[in-house]
C-alpha cells in the first residue's frame, strides 16, 4: 500500500529555527551554538590565558597556540599548522586555487578576508580608525602600522645607512 504524496511528511533539512534571527539549522546542537552569537555566551575558557570561546573546537584549536602543537602538515612542503583551516588556506599557494572573486573587478583571492579587504577599495569603506587622531583605514594592518607614528616606533632600518624608519 502506498501513501499519497500529500499525506507524506518529508523530514525538513533545517527544522531548528533561531527565534532571534530566523536562521535555520539541521540539528539542535548547531542552533544552540548559533544562539551564543546573540547571547554573547562563551562557556569554553582557556586555562592558560583566560580567553573564552563559544565553541569547544575553537578553544581546542586556540590551546595549540600555547602548547605549540601543530598536527596539520602540508604534504607539499611539510609546513605545519595548529588549525586545519590554516592548512587548507596554505595549500592554495601550491594549487593556485583562488576561490574568492571580487564581483566589481574580477580579481580572485585565496583567502576570503583578503577579498573583503580588497572590496573596501571599491566601496571606499574605512572601518578602522585611530583613537589618537581619528584617521581612518581600510584594513587593520594599515591601522597597526599607523599607530607606530604615535608611539615613535621605527621597526625598519635602511641597509645602506642604518637610519631607522
Protein Blocks (a to p, Z undefined) as FASTA:
>chain_A
ZZdfklpccddfblcccfknopacfbfklmmmmmmmmnopafbccfknopacfbfklmmm
mmmmmnopafbccfklopacfbfklmmmmmmmmnopafbccfknopacfbfklmmmmmmm
mnopafbccfknopacfbfklmmmmmmmmnopafbccfklopaZZ
